[in-house]
């Protein structure tokens, strides 16, 4: 079964640092081309991992500000 976040990850451009984020009541999803981060809302470690990955693919620092 393919989840929506996986479909989104496969459709984002791998150049330019594109990503999207969305939330449920309990989870945060940060979706990059070919990579999905899913972590409990408010979890610093999950957020940090997603931000570190974002930096590695060229997302400008000021755009790594999604809601926890």
ABEGO torsion letter per residue (X at the ends): XBBAAAAAAAABBABGGBBBBBBBAABBBBBBBGBBBBBBBGBAAAAAAAAAAAAAAGBBAAAAABBX
